Amino acid sequence: MAEQAQPIAPNSSDNSSLRVTGIPQLQAPEADSNYLKWSFVVTVHLNSINLGYLLKEVKPKDRTAKWTKDNADVCSFIVRTIHQDNLHLIQAFPEDAKGMWDALHEAHLDSTAGGRIYWLRKLVLLRLAGDNVENHIKEM
């Protein structure tokens, strides 16, 4: 009788799957940042290999040797999937995947079309040219 494959335990992770092939590179934080797409792809990928838990807070008392290894692997993965213009944002977190994730989130969401800085900059730089207020608002 053939042996049945043993199911993978839910708390296991296959860090050999942390390849960056197919993962878009996170561009620099600008108005046309691809952060939302990048973070979605990375989240789905990490969840698929049981490493998504590292993007959430894990209390220090719950950090096992497995967590330490997984965290180091995800830190490396994040560094390898971002453009070098993002490195200064995460340099304070060389051993903290969640810290890296949060720093990138904060920097990019303030730079995308939904961020406050984006809209403030747009308001300051865009001036009414002519008398057509309706067209001016559409340009914003």
N, C-alpha and C positions, 0 to 999 in steps of 0.2 A: 504494500500500500504506500502510495506517495505521501511524503510529509507535506503537511499544510504549512503555508507561510505564516509565521507568527505576526499578529497585528502590531503595528508600532504603537507604543504607549503614548497617550496624549501629551505627556510631559517630556517626550524626547524630541530632539531636533537633529536635523541632518545638515550640519554646517558646511558640508562639502557642496551643497547646493547654492552657496552664497556667491555664485558667479555673477558678474555684472553684465554678461551678454543679454541683450534685450532690454536692459534697464536704460531709460533715457538719462543723459547727463543733466544734472540740475544746473541751469544757466545762472549767471550773475543776477542779483536782485535788481530788477528794473521793472518798468511798467508792463513789459511783455514777458515777464518771468513765466517759466513753465512749472513753477512750484506745485500747483494743484495737481497737474498730471503726474509729475515725478513722485509726489508724496503718495498718490493713489497707487501707482504701480509698485512702489517700494513696500507700502503697507500690505498689499495683496500678496506680494512675493514673500515677505517675512512671515505673514500669517500662514502661508501654504507650507512653510517648513518649520512651523512651531517656534518662531522667534519673535513674533509680533508682540509678545508680552514685554519685551525690552523697551518698547516705545511708551510704556506706561510706568507709573511709579512702582518701584519694588522697595519695600522697607528694608533697611540695612540688616535687620535680624533675619529676614527671609532670603538673603543673598547667599546662595550655596556656591560650591566650587563650580557646578554646572553653570550657574548664572554668570560667574566671573568669566568663564570661557566663552559663553554665548555673547556676553556683553562686548568682549574684546573683538569677537568676530564681526558683530554688527557695527561696531565703531569703524573697523577696517572697511567694511562694505560701504558705509555711508561716505567715508573719505574717498573711496574709489569711484563713487557715482556722482560726485559734484565737481563743478568747474572750480579751478584754482581761485577764482575771485571770491568764492564762498569760504575759503579756508580760515580767514581771519575771524569769521563769525563763530567758528567751532573750536578754535585753538585753546580756549579755556577749559575744554571738556575732552581731553585726550583719552580718558578712561570712562566715559559716561555717555552711552548711546542715547539715553533719554535727554540728557543735557544738549547734545548735538542736535537732536531732532527738534527740541523746543526752540533753540537758538535760530535754526534755519526757518522754522515756522514763523516766528516773530518777525524776523528780518524780511522774509518774502511776502508775508501778508500785508505788511506796511508798504510794500512796493508794487503790489498788483493793483488792478483796477478797483478792488474793494478796500484798499488800505487808505487810511487817513492822510498819510504823507502824499500819496499819489494825487488825491483830490485837492489838497491844499496847494501843491505845486501847480496843478492844472489851473486852479483859480488865479493864482498869482501870475502865471505866465500867459494866460489867454486873455487878450484884450479885445474889446468890442471894436471891430473895424467896419465902419459904415453905420447905417441906420437900421439894419435888419436884425432885431433882437432874436427873432425865432431861429434864424440860421446860426446865430452866435451860440444859442443854447444847444442846438443840434451838434455843433462842433465839439462841445464839451463832452 
